[in-house]
Amino acid sequence: MKNDPTLPNLQAQTEAGAAIALPWSREERPLLTGFDSSKMGDYSKGPWIATTSPFSAQSIVTATIIPDASGGVGVYREGFSTRMESSNEHLSASLGITVGYPFLNANVTGEYDSNVNETKNAFQSSRNASFRMGRVVLDRPPDFSLEASTILSQPDGDSRFREQYGDYYIYGYELGADAGACISAESSTYSSTENLKITVTVKVLFVSSSVSHTETFEEHRSSATFTFSGFSTLHGEVQSYPEVSPVGPAIPTSVADLIDLQKKATEHVARVARLDHELQERMISLGLTGGAKLPLSSYEEVCRSGLVVQLLLAPFANLFEYQTICAKRDLPAIGAMAAPLVDARTLPLSNRIRRS
């Protein structure tokens, strides 16, 4: 299957050396962690390089992060749907048989009546909220360590650097949260009634007699289901009621179960409605709203808070220090290649050698 060029493609972005954003959960992933984009398909080891860093330990200690609240956006959606179905089937039939002789006359009649009623009702209500509250990024990247600078200075420095540290690093987090809730209920009734009546009438000479037999069959069924599912990235939870087990969803068996289910669903729906307020309160408690610089170690609280929705990654090759080291490394080679191409005839007259 070919990639759609109109849609974002992570592999194409990394091959072009563009900054990328990875959707994330509550798993703690420190700033400055290395990432090797060539190993995105390696599910055994993964692309993360968390054990080594090209940045010096001293500059990491003094590094700071800064909140950036620009570009915030919020989306709130509600949906409601209902479905009602009803059907009625009625069938009536009769049958008569008559046998006649000079001294005997017999008549048999049968009547059949069937009535089937079926109803189905369902409704579904959903509420979703999604907010992006800006980001927190490095104030400035730390300096490279001596080891990293030495590796990069080698003729094959780019490949060795990537093998050791990766080609991307985490420079920030996008902040926000998503939450949703869905409540659905279904009910159905089925009612069936069948009546069968058989009448036998016999007349012998001037005497007649009749016998009737009637049978009635009835069937009634009804069922109702109530389900709820919800999630919140801010609280790190996914809820499903009734809870689903390997053999299927559990069905509430008592009124108390239904009341408890309704209570949990109502609480979660209300939580979705106030998601933006909870986000703001949590950001204020972490000092992420004033624009003041924070120590790099603050990332731990930010990750644990549930505010991180995306990891922001940038290529090492975009760093000024990286480009400077590469330029110094490649300068002699460029000069050696350019020297034979210089022709004195192309120089200004003042630069030519004059003979007396």
Secondary structure, 3 states (H helix, E strand, C coil): CCCCCCCCCHHHHHHCCCCEEEECCCCCCCCCCEECHHHCCCCCCCCEECCCCCECHHHHHHCEEEEECCCCEEEEEEEEEEEEEEEEEEEEEEEEEEEECCCEEEEEEEEEEEEEEEEEEEEEEEEEEEEEEEEEEECCCCCECHHHHHHHHCCCHHHHHHHHHCCEEEEEEEEEEEEEEEEEEEEEEEEEEEEEEEEEEEEECCEEEEEEEEEEEEEEEEEEEEEEEEEECCCCEEEEECCEECCEECCCCCHHHHHHHHHHHHHHHHHHHCHHHHHHHHHHHCCCCCCCCEEHHHHHHHHHCCCEEEEEEEEHHHCHHHHHHHHHHHHHHHHHHHHHHCCHHHCCHHHCCCCC
